């Protein structure tokens, strides 16, 4: 665990992917694995398919744009200032038509570690369904 710190605007570890640009502001290394705090900028057309977590909680605070969540089959359109909380075992998905930005708390930590794994993968790895299933399940992401 680290001492206290400040991340100025734009600081943190940012991953630049096609439709999604998550920036890790606080990781499990900073919180004794209690939570990750991610600022996520999504481009128009971003989609994250339906999944759930057996142990993790996700909380989203929308900063900008319009994010369309489906939580337990209910579609929820969230805009700036809205906060959504998804406990374990609740199926959810996310998409945006026009782009958006949110803060996400992932508790306990583990999402920042998943981003690190994704950053080291080859395109071939990303297209291997069995490899992706193993990586997702190792990080508490379930699609069944």
Secondary structure, DSSP 8 states (H G I E B T S, - for coil): --------TT-SEE---SSEEEEEEE-GGGTTTSEEEEEEEE-TT-EEEEEB-SS-EEEEEEEEEEEEEEETTEEEEEETT-EEEE-TT--EEEE-SS-EEEEEEEESS-HHHHHHHHHH--HHHHT-HHHHHHHHHHTT-B--
